[in-house]
């Protein structure tokens, strides 16, 4: 099966997690990602990932994993919607109770890859083969409980109006409320991403956004409220990283300009 464009970019994050797993120390300890990379016949070196890219992608997932566990501990009846899940093994890393209703959603060919390559998960775990922008799938979801929407690495590939419409439909479908876990970027950051080697080799399209990019999601809907974002220097994993990497992440924490380029954020609605 051949992946193209934005679908091929799922291999970027998969490879980053595999390399992190081989590193000492590992941030994410994603042995399943490592196993998948060894089994997939693909030239992952073409992405040209730097050590900072690899650590940054692993940290992003580590943070979202932690928020996911906290949300499920607070409300075990929460419905988890992992949008544009790719080959991410979050369901196995978080390892929630078999009673947790969790849906991984992506394009049909990506979901077929998941079914072919990843181990079977018991309980109430499901996959949904659909473009997340299709209008019908949200209306079919039960909405009598809170929802946790995970949109890691999704918004850069959508235009702003499409991302806003997706979130509007999700928020209004769930009157019990919920959380949104995602990464957001400025317009400048998206321009830099558009020219990065990892994106150029896949020919993926980066979306068009206004001057503020996705840094002010709270303007998208009256119910959407910012909760928090991480400070990398406060994460316990920082102490074990090589000194140059620690310096880079600490510089990111202290620089408002760098943080404005891209952040991992948690919202509630």
N, C-alpha and C positions, 0 to 999 in steps of 0.2 A: 504494500500500500504506500502511495506517494503522498506526502504532505506538502502543501504549498502555502506561501503567504503567511498570514497570521497563525495558521494551524501549525506550520513548521516551527514557529517560535516556541512551542511547548517543549521542543528538544533543548532549547537554551537553558531553561530553568531545570529541566531534568538533569542535564549534564552538570550544571553548577552544583546541584545537590549531591550528585555522584562524586565529584571531585572533592567536595567538602567532606564527604564520608570517608575518603581516603586520607584526609589531612589529619595532622596531629597539632592541636586538638580539632575534633569535629564539632561543629555548632549544632547541626541538625540530626546527626547520626541516622541518616536515611539510607540504610543498607538496601532497601528495596529499589530505590532509585539507582544505586550503584549496580545492582544486579541487572536492571533493565538496560542500562547503558552498555554493559558487557554483552548483552544478548542482541541488541539492535545493530544491524549492519549500516553504519552511518559514520561519516567523517566529522565528528564533533569538534575537531580542532579548527575547523573553518570559522567558527564563531569568534575566535580570538579573545576569549574571556581572560581578563586580568585577575590576579588574586583578589583585588578589591571588588570586582564584579561578583566573583564566586562567593566571597564572604557576605557581601551585601544582600545577594539573593537568598542565601541561607538564613541570614538574620531576619530578613523580611518574613520568611515562612515560619521561623521560630517564634516571632512575635505574634503572628496571626494564630499559630497553633495554641499559644498560651491563652489568648483572648477567647478562642473557641472552647477550650477546656473550662474556663471560668464561666462562660455563658451557659454551658451545659450543666455545670455544677449548680448554678443558681436556679435554672429551670430545666428539669430533665425532659419536659414535654416540648421543648423547643424544636421546631422544624429547621434543619440545616439545609440551605441551598448553596451549593458550591458552584458558582457560575464560571464557565469556561475552565473547567477543572483540568483539562489536558491529561497528562499521565501522572499528575501529582498524587502522592500516596498519603495525603493528609488523613484520610479516614483510618489508615493503618497506624500512622504516627500518634494521632490523638486517641485512637482505640476507645471510642465511647461504648457505653452499655449497648447491648444488642437491642434494647428497647428504644433507642434514639432513632428518630426518623430522619435519615440523611439522604439527600439526592445530589449526585454529581451530574452536572449538565454540560454538554458540549456538542459540537457538530457530530452527525451520525458516524462519519469515518473515524473520528477521534474516540467516540464511545466504543466502536467496534474494536479499536486497538486496545482500549482498557480491558474489554472482555476477553481478548485473546492473550494479553500479556500479564495482567495482574491477577493475583489469587482471588478466589471467590470469597466474598464477605457474607457472613450469615446475618441474621436479624433483619432489621427494617431498612437496611441499606439498599438504595436503588440507583440506577443510572437512567438518565433521560437523554435521548438522542435528539437534540434540537438546537438550532441557532438561538441563542438567548434573546435575540431581538424579534423572534417570531411572536405574534400577539396572543396566540391561543393557550400556551402552556401554563401561564400564570393563573388564568381563570379556572383551571382544573384542580388547583391545589386547595386542600382544606385550609380554612383561614380562621379557625376557632382557637388558635394558640399563637404564641409569639414565634417569630422567625429570626434566624440568623443568616444574613446574606454575606457570603464571602466572595469578593470580587477582586482577587489578587491578580494583578497583571492584565486586567481586562480593559480598563478605561482608556489606556493609550491607543488602543486599536479602534475606538469608537469616536465618531464626531461628538461634539458637546451636546447637540440637540438630541442625538440618539441615546446617549448615556443618561441625560436628564429624563427622557421619556421612559426609559427602562426603570429607573428608580421611582418615578411617579407611579407607574403601574404596580410595582411591588409594594410601595408604602400604602397605597390606597386599597390594595387587596387584603392587607392584614391589619384589621382594626385593633387587634391585641398588641400591636407594636412589635418592635424587635431591634436588632442592631445591624449595622453595616460595617464590615471590616474590609478595607481596601487600601490601595496605594494611589496617591494623587500627584499630579505633576503640573508645573507651570508651562506656559506656551514655549518659553525658551528651552526648558528641559526636553519637551517633545521635539523641538527642532534638532537638538543635539542627539536625541535618541534616533531620530530619522536618519542621521548621518553616521551612526555607529556601525562598525563592521558587522556585529551580530544581527542587526536588522537589515543591512544592505544585502547580505548574502542570501537572506530568505525572501527579499523583495516584498516584505510585509508592508502594508499601508498603515502609517500612523495617522490618527485622526486630527481634525482641525478643531481648535479650541480658541476661545476668546482670550483677551489679555490676561485674565487671572488664571487661565487654565482650569484645573479642577481643585484649586486650593480653597475655594469657598463653596463647598457643597451645601452648606446650610441655607444658601439662597435658592436652592432647587425646589424646596418644599417646606411649608410651614412647620411640619412635624419633625423635620430632620435637624438634629442638634449635635454639635461636636461634643465628644466625651474626652478623648485624650489621644496622645501620640507618644511613642517611646523615646527615651533618651538612651542612646546606645551605650554611653559610658557607664550607665547604671546597671547594665546587664551583667550577670556573673560571668558570662562567656568572654567578656572583654579581657579579663585578667590573664587568660591563657593565650591570647593571640600574640603573634609577633609584634614587637614594638612599633614598626612603621605602620602596621594596620591599626593598632590602637590609636596612634597619633591621628590618622586620617579620620577615624570615626569620632574622636574627641573634637577635632576641628569642625566636623560636620555639626555636632551638637551645639557648639558655641557660636556658629555663624548663622545669623538670621537669613542671610542671602542664600547660603547653601541649602538650608532647610526649606526655603521657599521654592527651590527647584523641584524637590520631590520628597514626599513624606509617606509614612505608613500611619493610617489614622483609624480611629474607631468613632462611629456615630451611633446615635439611637434615634428611634422614631416611634 
